[in-house]
Amino acid sequence: MSMRWRVSSAWLMMTALLSTTAFAENVKVVVADASYVMGDADTLAGAEENALLRAKRKAVEETGVYIEALSQDIETQAAGKTSRLNSLGVRTLTAAVTEVETLEKRRSLDDERLVFYVKIRATVHLDTLAQAIARLQSDERLAEHHRQLQSENKQLKTELDQLRKHLQESGTRETEQASALKSRRAAGDLVRSAMQVTSLPEKIDLASQAIAVDGRNVDAYIVRGQTYLRVASLASSKKSKRDELNGYVDQAISDFDRALTLDRSSTWALLGRGDAHTWQRKMPEAAQDYERVLELDPLFDIARERLITLSTTIAKKQTAARQWRQALATLDKLLNAEIPQSWAAQQKEAYLLRSHIYTKLGDLESAVEDLTTVVRVDPSNAQALLRRAQLYQRLMQGRLAKDDFERACDQGLEEACAAVR
């Protein structure tokens, strides 16, 4: 199996301009549209959600607010198929879109690929938007390796200047410090080179050289640990022996542990160790590492995404074993945490699962509440509408049930259509 990655990044830096009328009213209603070309690995629901997210972003931009954002396009080619993943840093901005009305939605073919088009009327809450912009901008600091290394080099230069000033007074002590400083700079250069190369063996070799030069370089251990995990992933795709894969993962954990010994608050080392534990199916240990990352930095979105996926997977296994109370406790810990409402879309599967568990336990009102959250972030979710309609029937709320059956029927769900005939 061959795989090719192509990553392109584009930074857009502009200022925020809001009209006096818009601030006075705190809300603004705009109409926006967007299209999305479906990749080989996309699902229909995922492609529709991407088109809706793009439309929401355009709606936010048309309020007059411009943001600093990172756009990353990754193209993967495997087994003759191409898939694309577009990660755009606008998730926090869509928290400002408090109401979305779909005006038009259609599908078409473009060069044998399915194209999704959506046109919406969105209500944008400007106060929430301002908060979302501030949050998005605050998430920049860990994104670029070069910026971190430049900062380190600047600090090292300052230390070197200080050493030169006191060289005559300190003698041997200053000479030793200068030697250590030289080692740190050399290690930093090697780590930077490791980040730039694409060859995984070369990455490991350069990171190992950096560790040999300066055994206290935290970044070198993190880079090497992350690379070992990538090697394990590629080896798994080639159906390598399990013992070989476990060896790479064990080496990664060893590097992350060493980095955490040197810096207990290293969020990237904690994230890497959590990923390695996930690979080993040590779910409680992985969850503990992701939770620790979020304690140190509540805005670390990657750790939040990992924890949502992990907790939902654990709850699914508990549900399959009919461990209703254990599954409910797992989901409550995830969904009851104090996080921005903009994350509700990423937690949609967890809300659907918890509504199912509430139904099994006879708590129909709580089940309806979770389904309402799903419908709020995904108004076209026919299955959520159907399940809520069925619960409304059991709660003797016929009018609400009829409304949901009709909405689900409009989405093409035959079971819902049969209920309103």
ABEGO torsion letter per residue (X at the ends): XBBBBBBBBBBBBBBBBBBAAAAAAGBBBBBBBBBBBBBAABBAAAAAAAAAAAAAAAAAAAAGBBBBBBBBBBBBBBGGBBBBBBBBBAAAAAAABABBBBABBBBBBBGGBBBBBBBBBBBBBAAAAAAAAAAAAAAAAAABAAAAAAAAAAAAAAAAAAAAAAAAAAEAAAAAAAAAAAAAAAAAAAAAAAAABABAAAAAAAAAAAAAABAABAAAAAAAAAAAAAAAAAAAAAGBBAAAAAAAAAAAAAAAAAAAAABAABAAAAAAAAAAAAAAGBAAAAAAAAAAAAAABAABAAAAAAAAAAAAAAAAAAAAAGBAAAAAAAAAAAAABBBBAAAAAAAAAAAAAAAAAAAAAGBAAAAAAAAAAAAAABAABAAAAAAAAAAAAAAGBAAAAAAAAAAAAAAGBAAAAAAAX
